[in-house]
Each structure stands twice: as structure tokens, then as C-alpha cells.
Amino acid sequence: MSKPLYGSGLDDVLDTVAEIDDPDIQLLVTGFRNIAHRARTGRLDLETTKLLLATIAASPDGTDLIGACGLTVDELIDLNPAVNQLTDTARKTAIQAGQKAASRLSDDYLRRPASEACAALDHLDPERRGQAVTDEQKKELRKKVAEANKKSINRPR
């Protein structure tokens, strides 16, 4: 039996975040709770686990939720007309800090451990492992490729 989410560090964080009375924040909290619950109750297969991990924090190009958080911080500060109510100095300080936060949240350094976890999960999945190719099989494949190349009309001669 898995340990319940209740009373965990994640549960505590999500409870605190859920205190914000915003419908979009509530959706995010619910999503994180659902993912954690599915993981704890064994309702995630290895492929889905890797996909969720990559989507949350392991995309090498920043197209994950951590990257989305950084870009959202930038939107909230840099492109939000409400910030124009601040004095020039306060607005500039807020915009610079928001841009710095967005930059740091898109840094590969944050993703490296999650990326390594994804890679390790690949090694546990026997269906994803390629079988070793013998030298004899390599020779046979080279012959087939060479023959196919000779027959190809698209290949320069």
C-alpha cells in the first residue's frame, strides 16, 4: 500500500498554494495532486511517468512546466498593464527582477536532474532497449543498404 499524499511535503506546498483564491491556480493544484495520487497508487506506467517528468521539468529546450512558469512570470510583470501603476523606479525594478526570474527558470541547470531521471527510466524499460547488433548482422545490413542505393533513382551516381 502506498503512503497517502496527505501530510507529505507536496501536500503541504499544494495546501499553501491552494489558499490563493484564483480559479487557474486551483486547476494547477488539482493537476499536481492528481499526478501525485496516480503515481502513489501505481496508476502510471513507465512511459507515462517519463512523459510527465519531461513535461514538468525535463525538457532540454525549456518547453515544460518549469519553462512555462518562467515565461508566465515574465508575462505577469513585463507585459501586464497593472504594473504601469507603479513608479518608474519600482516598475523598472519589478521588470528586471521578473526577467531575471524568467531567465533562471528557463536555465538548463534546473532541468538536468529531471532529465537524468528520465534517461535512467529509459534503462529500466526492456522494450525500449535496442538489442545488440552482431558484426555479421552489420555486414548484412551494409550489403542491403548498398543494394538499395544501387536501385534507387533518387541517389546521385
C-alpha positions in Angstrom: 0.0 0.0 0.0 1.4 3.4 -0.9 1.8 6.2 1.6 -1.0 8.8 1.3 -0.3 12.2 -0.2 -1.9 13.8 3.0 0.8 15.2 5.2 3.6 15.0 2.6 5.8 17.9 1.6 4.0 18.1 -1.7 0.6 18.1 0.1 1.8 21.0 2.4 3.0 23.1 -0.5 -0.2 22.5 -2.5 -2.3 23.3 0.5 -0.5 26.6 0.9 -0.8 27.4 -2.9 -4.5 26.4 -2.8 -5.1 29.2 -0.3 -4.9 31.6 -3.2 -8.4 32.1 -4.3 -7.8 32.0 -8.1 -9.6 29.5 -10.3 -6.5 28.9 -12.5 -4.2 28.3 -9.5 -6.9 25.8 -8.3 -6.7 23.9 -11.6 -2.9 23.7 -11.3 -3.1 22.5 -7.7 -5.7 19.8 -8.7 -3.5 18.7 -11.6 -0.4 18.3 -9.4 -2.5 16.4 -6.7 -3.9 14.1 -9.4 -0.5 13.3 -10.8 1.0 12.6 -7.4 -2.0 10.4 -6.5 -1.7 8.4 -9.7 2.0 7.9 -9.0 1.5 6.8 -5.4 -1.3 4.4 -6.3 0.5 2.7 -9.1 -1.7 4.0 -11.9 1.2 5.3 -14.0 3.1 3.1 -16.4 6.8 3.7 -17.1 6.1 5.5 -20.4 3.5 7.9 -18.8 5.9 8.5 -15.9 8.7 9.6 -18.3 6.3 11.7 -20.3 5.0 13.5 -17.2 8.5 14.0 -15.9 9.7 15.5 -19.1 6.6 17.7 -19.3 7.0 19.0 -15.8 10.7 19.7 -15.7 13.0 17.7 -18.0 12.6 19.3 -21.5 16.1 20.2 -22.8 14.7 23.2 -24.7 12.6 24.6 -21.8 9.2 23.5 -23.2 8.0 22.2 -19.9 6.0 23.5 -16.9 9.1 25.0 -15.3 9.8 26.9 -18.5 6.1 27.9 -18.6 6.4 29.2 -15.1 9.3 31.4 -16.1 7.5 32.8 -19.1 4.4 33.3 -17.0 6.4 35.3 -14.5 7.6 37.5 -17.4 4.0 37.9 -18.7 2.8 38.9 -15.2 5.4 41.6 -14.8 6.7 42.7 -18.2 3.5 42.7 -20.2 0.9 43.4 -17.5 -0.6 46.9 -17.8 -1.3 46.8 -14.0 2.4 47.2 -13.4 2.3 50.6 -15.1 0.6 52.0 -11.9 4.0 51.7 -10.1 6.5 54.5 -10.0 9.1 54.3 -12.8 11.8 53.1 -10.4 9.6 50.4 -8.9 8.3 49.3 -12.3 11.8 49.0 -13.7 13.0 47.1 -10.7 10.0 44.7 -10.9 10.5 44.2 -14.7 14.2 43.4 -14.3 13.5 41.0 -11.4 10.8 39.3 -13.4 13.1 38.9 -16.4 15.8 37.5 -14.2 13.3 35.1 -12.7 12.2 34.0 -16.1 15.8 33.5 -17.2 16.7 31.5 -14.2 13.6 29.3 -14.6 14.5 28.5 -18.1 18.1 27.6 -17.2 19.1 24.0 -18.2 20.6 23.7 -14.7 17.2 23.2 -13.2 16.3 20.5 -15.7 19.4 18.4 -15.6 18.4 16.2 -12.6 14.9 15.6 -14.1 16.5 14.8 -17.5 18.9 12.4 -15.8 15.9 10.7 -14.1 14.1 10.4 -17.5 17.2 8.8 -19.0 17.5 6.4 -16.1 13.9 5.4 -16.6 14.7 4.5 -20.2 17.2 2.0 -19.0 14.6 0.2 -16.9 12.3 -0.3 -19.8 13.4 -3.5 -21.5 11.1 -2.9 -24.5 12.8 0.4 -25.3 16.3 -1.1 -25.2 17.8 -2.0 -28.6 19.3 -5.4 -28.9 23.0 -5.6 -29.7 23.8 -6.0 -33.4 26.5 -8.5 -34.2 29.3 -7.8 -36.7 27.7 -10.3 -39.1 24.3 -8.5 -38.9 26.1 -5.2 -39.6 27.7 -6.6 -42.7 24.4 -7.9 -43.9 22.7 -4.6 -43.3 25.5 -2.8 -45.2 25.0 -5.1 -48.2 21.3 -4.4 -48.2 21.8 -0.7 -48.0 24.4 -0.8 -50.8 22.0 -2.8 -53.0 19.1 -0.5 -52.2 21.3 2.5 -53.1 22.2 1.0 -56.5 18.5 0.5 -57.3 17.5 4.0 -56.1 16.6 6.5 -58.8 16.9 9.4 -56.3 20.5 8.8 -55.5 23.2 10.6 -57.5 25.5 8.3 -59.3 
